[in-house]
Amino acid sequence: MNKEMDRRTLLKSLGVSALGAGSVVAFGDVIHVFALPSGGKVALARAVILADMSLCSGCRICEMICANLNSMGRNASSLARIFIEKDYLKGDYKPKMCYQCADPPCLNACPVDALQVDKKSGTYARVVIEELCIGCQSCVEACQSHFQPSRATFDAEREKSIKCHLCFGDPQCVKFCPLGVLRVERSKKGFLVGYPVIQGD
């Protein structure tokens, strides 16, 4: 049994667990939106990347593809929006992806609304609008307080925050993974994934 809860188990349990954590789902639009404690609402993500941890060999092709295609040919692993956590002694490799949270700490923390929901692609991913980003890294700090490593990171050369945008509907890490570790799961109703459930992941 994998020590880390796999994404399928996680997604099955979140509908109840996230509610139990004190969050509220707004049923005016079925469960397409999430009511925030502030009274605002955010559309649920309709696509997420899942991983079969047992298949991962730690090749890091997903990181290289992500960095190269999303950072204008630059290949530094720090520019990837997906991360491989390695335990060399045990031979364990764990892809760490953005959960596209229902109550996204990154989006809530941004002071200039540079983080928005991508409705155009149909994924409803939480994306950084780089033209609006002021490089304050509030999103990185907010994500880091719930996830290790932070799924939002910082491109120091361009002074912009970056995070997974699901390649606007066609995730390239999924396409190029040689072992079929990664796949895209889609739902018209959205995924009720929230950081209170997976704190410390």
Backbone bond lengths (Angstrom), bond angles and torsions (degrees), N, CA, C in turn:
res aa  C-N    CA-C-N  psi(-1)  N-CA   C-N-CA  omega(-1)  CA-C   N-CA-C  phi
1 M - - - 1.473 - - 1.524 109.03 -
2 N 1.297 116.73 131.66 1.446 121.04 -179.39 1.520 110.13 -67.84
3 K 1.332 117.92 133.84 1.457 120.50 179.23 1.524 110.58 -63.68
4 E 1.313 116.31 -35.70 1.459 120.48 -179.46 1.513 109.21 -88.63
5 M 1.333 116.23 131.41 1.449 119.89 179.40 1.524 109.61 -58.95
6 D 1.333 117.28 127.86 1.451 118.42 -179.53 1.519 109.76 -75.93
7 R 1.323 115.49 160.00 1.466 120.79 -173.14 1.516 113.13 -63.99
8 R 1.342 118.68 -34.27 1.467 119.80 -179.58 1.525 109.87 -64.57
9 T 1.338 116.84 -45.22 1.465 120.69 177.48 1.516 110.03 -62.62
10 L 1.330 115.21 -41.76 1.445 120.27 179.85 1.519 111.60 -59.95
11 L 1.320 116.52 -49.05 1.455 120.29 -177.35 1.521 111.99 -64.48
12 K 1.334 117.37 -35.58 1.459 120.65 178.79 1.522 111.15 -65.96
13 S 1.321 116.77 -34.50 1.455 120.69 -173.90 1.520 113.88 -87.89
14 L 1.331 117.09 -17.17 1.455 119.27 -169.76 1.517 114.62 -70.29
15 G 1.303 118.10 -30.28 1.456 119.54 -179.18 1.503 111.98 -55.21
16 V 1.338 117.09 -39.98 1.454 121.52 178.55 1.517 110.90 -86.00
17 S 1.330 116.69 -43.66 1.455 120.60 -172.72 1.517 113.27 -65.13
18 A 1.332 116.98 -42.20 1.464 119.07 -178.42 1.514 110.46 -65.01
19 L 1.332 116.96 -36.46 1.449 120.15 177.26 1.524 110.09 -66.14
20 G 1.340 115.35 -40.11 1.443 120.09 179.83 1.512 112.35 -64.68
21 A 1.324 116.58 -21.96 1.463 120.84 -179.66 1.520 111.58 -80.11
22 G 1.322 117.25 -0.52 1.450 120.12 175.62 1.506 114.39 104.26
23 S 1.323 118.72 2.23 1.451 121.75 178.26 1.520 109.51 -87.73
24 V 1.298 116.92 160.70 1.459 121.14 -175.86 1.515 110.25 -125.35
25 V 1.310 116.98 133.79 1.452 121.09 174.85 1.516 108.54 -93.61
26 A 1.317 117.00 134.87 1.459 120.97 177.64 1.521 108.83 -89.38
27 F 1.315 117.37 120.20 1.455 120.54 -175.17 1.524 113.22 -92.16
28 G 1.322 118.08 5.13 1.455 120.14 178.87 1.520 111.38 -61.80
29 D 1.335 117.20 -28.41 1.458 122.40 179.52 1.532 108.06 -124.49
30 V 1.332 116.00 53.46 1.457 123.52 -172.33 1.536 106.48 55.34
31 I 1.349 118.90 -122.63 1.475 118.28 172.75 1.524 109.65 -120.10
32 H 1.328 114.68 41.00 1.459 119.07 -178.92 1.525 113.13 -81.59
33 V 1.325 117.30 -14.69 1.460 120.29 179.99 1.509 109.50 -129.29
34 F 1.322 114.82 157.61 1.457 122.11 -179.37 1.515 107.65 -120.10
35 A 1.330 116.53 127.32 1.462 120.63 179.54 1.520 109.63 -84.23
36 L 1.302 116.38 121.88 1.451 121.80 -178.88 1.524 110.62 -84.43
37 P 1.332 118.32 155.36 1.467 120.97 177.71 1.525 113.04 -55.57
38 S 1.325 116.12 -27.98 1.465 120.85 -179.84 1.518 112.65 -73.86
39 G 1.332 116.60 -10.03 1.462 120.45 -177.03 1.513 112.63 100.29
40 G 1.338 117.18 -13.85 1.456 120.60 177.04 1.522 111.13 -76.53
41 K 1.303 115.96 174.23 1.461 121.01 179.23 1.522 109.12 -134.45
42 V 1.318 115.84 147.75 1.464 120.62 176.95 1.524 107.97 -134.29
43 A 1.331 116.38 137.45 1.464 120.89 179.70 1.521 109.76 -67.55
44 L 1.332 116.00 139.12 1.456 120.42 177.14 1.522 110.49 -70.32
45 A 1.332 116.23 143.54 1.462 120.32 175.25 1.521 109.56 -64.84
46 R 1.320 116.67 139.43 1.464 121.71 -178.51 1.524 112.79 -105.02
47 A 1.323 116.02 4.82 1.469 120.63 175.93 1.516 108.56 -149.28
48 V 1.326 115.90 142.67 1.462 122.29 175.26 1.527 107.79 -142.91
49 I 1.307 115.89 158.23 1.465 121.16 174.48 1.516 108.40 -97.19
50 L 1.320 116.26 128.75 1.457 122.70 177.33 1.518 109.35 -108.42
51 A 1.343 116.20 156.58 1.459 120.58 179.77 1.516 110.94 -135.67
52 D 1.327 115.79 138.45 1.461 121.92 170.39 1.523 106.34 -95.11
53 M 1.327 115.67 98.28 1.463 121.08 -174.47 1.528 112.50 -58.09
54 S 1.313 116.71 -30.45 1.469 120.10 -175.94 1.519 112.65 -68.53
55 L 1.331 117.83 -16.93 1.459 121.30 -178.20 1.529 113.42 -95.70
56 C 1.315 117.19 -15.22 1.465 120.50 -172.73 1.522 111.17 -71.06
57 S 1.340 115.92 128.66 1.468 121.93 179.26 1.526 112.07 -100.49
58 G 1.333 116.70 -2.68 1.459 120.11 -179.06 1.507 113.89 76.25
59 C 1.326 118.35 23.79 1.468 121.29 -176.95 1.527 113.30 -69.55
60 R 1.331 116.36 -24.00 1.463 123.64 176.54 1.524 113.73 68.90
61 I 1.322 117.00 17.05 1.465 119.94 175.70 1.525 109.99 -61.22
62 C 1.332 117.00 -37.48 1.468 120.44 178.96 1.523 110.85 -58.25
63 E 1.336 116.93 -42.45 1.464 120.89 178.45 1.526 111.13 -63.91
64 M 1.328 116.56 -45.89 1.467 120.40 -177.98 1.530 111.95 -63.56
65 I 1.331 115.83 -44.75 1.470 120.38 179.13 1.517 110.23 -62.06
66 C 1.329 116.20 -46.00 1.454 120.59 -178.49 1.521 111.77 -60.63
67 A 1.327 116.24 -49.48 1.462 120.32 -179.05 1.525 111.29 -62.62
68 N 1.325 116.77 -45.64 1.459 121.24 -176.38 1.521 112.48 -63.75
69 L 1.330 116.29 -47.08 1.470 119.99 -174.09 1.524 113.28 -78.87
70 N 1.330 116.87 -24.57 1.462 119.02 -176.66 1.521 113.82 -104.36
71 S 1.318 117.21 -3.44 1.467 120.03 -177.56 1.518 111.71 -129.28
72 M 1.317 115.52 38.06 1.465 122.32 172.61 1.520 112.77 55.12
73 G 1.345 116.07 44.47 1.452 120.94 174.64 1.513 115.59 85.67
74 R 1.315 117.69 -4.56 1.464 119.73 176.98 1.526 108.95 -77.65
75 N 1.325 117.01 141.97 1.460 120.60 -170.39 1.520 115.59 -115.04
76 A 1.306 118.85 9.40 1.459 120.53 -179.89 1.525 110.35 -61.19
77 S 1.332 116.88 134.36 1.463 120.09 -179.57 1.523 111.89 -62.11
78 S 1.320 117.15 -23.75 1.471 120.54 178.84 1.524 112.11 -67.52
79 L 1.334 116.55 -14.06 1.461 120.74 179.86 1.525 112.63 -94.35
80 A 1.319 117.10 -2.53 1.470 120.73 179.39 1.519 110.16 -75.66
81 R 1.328 114.84 149.53 1.467 120.88 177.38 1.519 111.20 -100.15
82 I 1.321 116.93 2.87 1.451 123.88 173.84 1.519 106.52 -130.41
83 F 1.325 117.31 144.77 1.460 120.46 -173.85 1.525 109.69 -130.43
84 I 1.319 116.42 144.12 1.464 121.19 174.92 1.524 108.48 -106.29
85 E 1.309 115.05 115.93 1.465 120.55 175.68 1.518 107.71 -88.74
86 K 1.324 116.43 127.10 1.463 120.48 -174.41 1.526 111.67 -118.45
87 D 1.305 115.34 136.33 1.462 122.61 167.80 1.518 105.59 -116.70
88 Y 1.323 116.04 95.35 1.458 120.90 -172.66 1.523 112.28 -64.29
89 L 1.329 117.51 -34.32 1.455 120.57 -178.00 1.528 111.59 -67.83
90 K 1.327 115.86 -39.41 1.461 120.23 -179.32 1.528 112.78 -91.17
91 G 1.329 116.05 -14.64 1.458 119.65 -176.98 1.514 113.05 72.78
92 D 1.340 116.28 28.31 1.467 121.40 179.44 1.520 110.19 -97.85
93 Y 1.323 115.66 134.39 1.458 121.68 178.12 1.522 108.28 -128.83
94 K 1.331 116.62 127.54 1.453 120.71 -176.03 1.528 110.97 -128.94
95 P 1.326 117.84 110.56 1.459 119.86 173.39 1.526 109.85 -64.84
96 K 1.315 116.11 134.95 1.455 121.84 177.85 1.517 107.93 -115.56
97 M 1.331 115.89 112.03 1.454 121.22 -177.06 1.523 110.29 -112.21
98 C 1.319 116.25 163.74 1.460 121.01 172.57 1.524 107.99 -72.08
99 Y 1.337 116.21 134.16 1.465 120.99 -179.84 1.532 112.88 -84.61
100 Q 1.349 117.64 -4.95 1.468 120.46 -177.01 1.532 109.31 50.05
101 C 1.320 115.54 55.64 1.465 123.35 -170.86 1.525 114.02 -51.48
102 A 1.330 114.87 147.81 1.464 120.83 174.58 1.528 109.95 -65.52
103 D 1.317 116.11 -40.96 1.468 122.27 177.70 1.526 106.52 -115.16
104 P 1.341 116.79 76.77 1.473 120.33 -168.40 1.522 113.76 -70.84
105 P 1.330 118.01 118.12 1.460 119.63 179.08 1.527 112.29 -62.32
106 C 1.331 117.31 -33.32 1.468 120.40 179.92 1.523 110.99 -64.04
107 L 1.307 116.07 -47.62 1.466 121.14 -178.25 1.518 110.88 -65.21
108 N 1.337 115.74 -41.40 1.467 120.44 -179.43 1.522 112.20 -66.24
109 A 1.341 116.70 -29.23 1.465 120.24 -175.34 1.517 113.84 -85.37
110 C 1.320 117.54 -20.15 1.475 119.94 -174.27 1.530 111.12 -66.19
111 P 1.330 118.03 123.71 1.467 120.36 -177.16 1.530 114.20 -80.63
112 V 1.330 117.45 -10.44 1.466 119.26 -174.93 1.531 112.64 -124.24
113 D 1.337 116.88 15.53 1.472 121.59 179.77 1.524 112.92 58.11
114 A 1.332 116.42 33.99 1.467 119.78 176.66 1.523 111.15 -77.44
115 L 1.330 117.23 -19.13 1.455 121.38 174.90 1.514 108.90 -96.84
116 Q 1.322 115.57 122.64 1.446 121.09 -175.37 1.526 110.66 -138.25
117 V 1.333 115.45 168.30 1.467 121.71 178.72 1.522 108.69 -89.49
118 D 1.334 116.08 127.22 1.462 121.81 -178.35 1.530 110.68 -84.64
119 K 1.315 116.39 87.44 1.464 120.97 179.47 1.528 111.42 -80.02
120 K 1.317 116.66 -28.32 1.462 121.16 -175.56 1.521 112.82 -58.54
121 S 1.337 117.21 -42.55 1.467 120.67 -178.70 1.522 112.35 -79.41
122 G 1.327 116.12 -15.39 1.457 120.11 -178.14 1.515 113.85 88.11
123 T 1.354 117.70 -3.41 1.462 120.55 179.80 1.522 112.25 -84.49
124 Y 1.313 115.94 -25.79 1.465 123.06 -175.23 1.538 110.74 58.02
125 A 1.325 115.73 28.68 1.462 120.93 176.02 1.524 109.50 -65.75
126 R 1.304 115.21 155.53 1.466 121.23 175.60 1.528 106.63 -87.85
127 V 1.313 117.47 114.29 1.464 120.69 -172.25 1.529 111.16 -122.91
128 V 1.335 114.80 153.50 1.464 121.48 175.11 1.522 108.70 -89.90
129 I 1.310 117.01 121.90 1.465 121.46 171.89 1.525 105.80 -85.46
130 E 1.319 116.10 99.79 1.464 120.29 -169.56 1.523 113.23 -61.87
131 E 1.326 117.44 -29.11 1.467 120.11 178.93 1.531 111.29 -64.58
132 L 1.329 116.39 -25.44 1.467 120.54 -178.80 1.517 112.93 -96.12
133 C 1.335 117.07 -18.71 1.462 121.45 -175.26 1.527 110.97 -66.91
134 I 1.334 116.21 131.38 1.466 121.07 -179.43 1.533 111.67 -103.13
135 G 1.333 116.85 3.87 1.460 120.75 175.98 1.511 115.26 73.14
136 C 1.333 117.67 23.81 1.467 120.39 -177.76 1.527 112.78 -77.32
137 Q 1.308 117.52 -17.52 1.462 125.02 178.78 1.531 114.10 66.19
138 S 1.321 116.67 20.02 1.473 119.60 176.79 1.525 110.87 -61.28
139 C 1.328 116.51 -36.15 1.462 120.76 180.00 1.524 110.93 -66.89
140 V 1.328 116.65 -38.43 1.461 121.45 179.66 1.528 109.74 -64.47
141 E 1.314 116.41 -46.10 1.461 121.08 -179.93 1.519 111.36 -64.02
142 A 1.332 116.62 -40.10 1.468 120.60 -179.06 1.524 110.64 -65.87
143 C 1.316 116.82 -44.21 1.458 120.90 179.22 1.525 110.52 -66.04
144 Q 1.314 116.35 -39.97 1.461 122.11 -176.95 1.525 111.99 -64.94
145 S 1.313 116.82 -24.37 1.463 119.44 179.42 1.526 111.68 -75.16
146 H 1.346 116.92 -10.10 1.461 121.30 179.49 1.522 113.34 -121.79
147 F 1.331 117.94 -26.32 1.457 121.61 -175.47 1.515 110.93 -131.12
148 Q 1.311 115.67 142.09 1.460 122.12 174.31 1.525 108.31 -126.60
149 P 1.326 118.55 120.59 1.462 125.47 -4.86 1.523 110.84 -75.83
150 S 1.308 115.97 164.48 1.462 120.12 175.99 1.518 109.38 -59.86
151 R 1.330 116.25 134.45 1.468 119.62 178.78 1.530 111.43 -77.50
152 A 1.310 116.83 -24.74 1.467 120.71 169.86 1.517 107.20 -90.03
153 T 1.330 117.43 133.34 1.459 121.22 179.64 1.529 109.16 -130.45
154 F 1.325 115.70 -173.68 1.455 119.48 -173.32 1.514 110.89 -129.25
155 D 1.316 115.97 130.01 1.465 122.73 174.70 1.528 106.69 -91.94
156 A 1.341 115.91 97.29 1.461 120.76 -174.57 1.527 112.52 -63.50
157 E 1.322 117.28 -33.84 1.466 120.33 -178.82 1.524 111.47 -65.59
158 R 1.322 116.28 -40.50 1.466 120.51 -179.19 1.524 112.81 -96.81
159 E 1.328 116.71 -7.75 1.462 123.65 -179.33 1.527 111.51 56.10
160 K 1.339 114.28 48.16 1.464 121.36 178.86 1.527 109.57 -134.50
161 S 1.314 116.03 144.44 1.461 119.49 171.89 1.520 108.80 -76.07
162 I 1.325 116.14 148.73 1.460 121.02 178.81 1.520 109.07 -136.08
163 K 1.315 116.33 150.66 1.454 121.70 174.31 1.517 109.03 -158.81
164 C 1.326 116.36 169.75 1.459 120.37 -179.37 1.525 111.10 -63.00
165 H 1.339 115.27 128.43 1.460 120.95 175.02 1.531 110.54 -115.83
166 L 1.339 115.00 16.79 1.468 121.92 179.80 1.523 111.59 57.87
167 C 1.323 116.10 27.08 1.476 121.87 -178.73 1.530 110.52 48.53
168 F 1.315 114.67 36.09 1.458 122.59 177.01 1.530 112.30 52.70
169 G 1.346 114.36 40.39 1.461 120.09 173.31 1.513 114.99 110.58
170 D 1.333 118.28 -10.69 1.464 121.21 -177.23 1.530 109.59 -136.37
171 P 1.327 117.95 72.58 1.475 121.02 -174.49 1.528 113.22 -58.36
172 Q 1.312 115.83 119.24 1.458 120.80 -175.83 1.528 112.66 -75.02
173 C 1.329 117.28 -27.13 1.466 119.36 176.83 1.524 110.04 -62.56
174 V 1.312 116.24 -37.85 1.471 121.38 178.10 1.526 109.63 -66.08
175 K 1.303 115.63 -45.26 1.467 121.63 -176.19 1.529 112.14 -63.92
176 F 1.339 117.04 -36.94 1.465 120.25 -173.82 1.527 114.22 -98.54
177 C 1.316 118.96 -4.31 1.468 120.10 178.86 1.525 108.97 -62.89
178 P 1.334 118.94 117.73 1.467 120.85 -173.01 1.530 114.39 -73.49
179 L 1.333 117.10 -15.64 1.464 119.70 -175.92 1.529 113.14 -111.41
180 G 1.327 116.64 5.83 1.454 119.49 178.59 1.521 113.76 68.20
181 V 1.318 116.09 28.59 1.469 120.52 -179.89 1.522 111.03 -67.81
182 L 1.318 115.39 -39.41 1.464 121.55 -172.78 1.521 111.85 -101.49
183 R 1.311 115.20 147.70 1.462 120.41 173.39 1.523 108.74 -151.40
184 V 1.322 116.48 160.85 1.464 121.77 177.77 1.517 108.72 -100.84
185 E 1.310 116.18 130.29 1.464 122.06 173.82 1.522 107.18 -108.24
186 R 1.322 116.55 133.62 1.465 120.72 -178.20 1.527 110.67 -123.10
187 S 1.315 115.86 149.18 1.459 121.25 177.96 1.521 109.02 -150.69
188 K 1.324 116.55 130.24 1.463 120.08 178.96 1.530 111.58 -69.62
189 K 1.328 116.41 -25.34 1.458 120.02 179.91 1.520 112.03 -87.26
190 G 1.319 117.14 -18.15 1.452 120.65 179.02 1.516 112.35 95.54
191 F 1.329 114.78 165.67 1.458 121.95 -177.80 1.517 110.23 -107.98
192 L 1.313 115.45 125.72 1.456 121.04 -178.51 1.527 108.97 -89.00
193 V 1.319 115.61 70.79 1.463 121.93 -178.40 1.507 108.23 -105.25
194 G 1.340 116.25 127.42 1.454 118.95 -177.99 1.506 111.60 -138.27
195 Y 1.315 116.56 147.47 1.458 120.28 -175.88 1.523 114.31 -66.48
196 P 1.365 121.74 -21.96 1.467 117.34 177.42 1.526 112.32 -61.32
197 V 1.323 117.79 -25.60 1.454 122.01 -176.54 1.527 112.08 -81.36
198 I 1.315 116.97 -33.93 1.454 120.69 -172.40 1.526 111.63 -118.18
199 Q 1.322 115.75 31.01 1.448 120.77 -178.64 1.530 110.74 -56.52
200 G 1.298 116.41 135.67 1.449 122.05 177.46 1.517 113.90 87.94
201 D 1.350 118.07 -1.00 1.466 120.53 179.88 1.531 109.35 -67.82
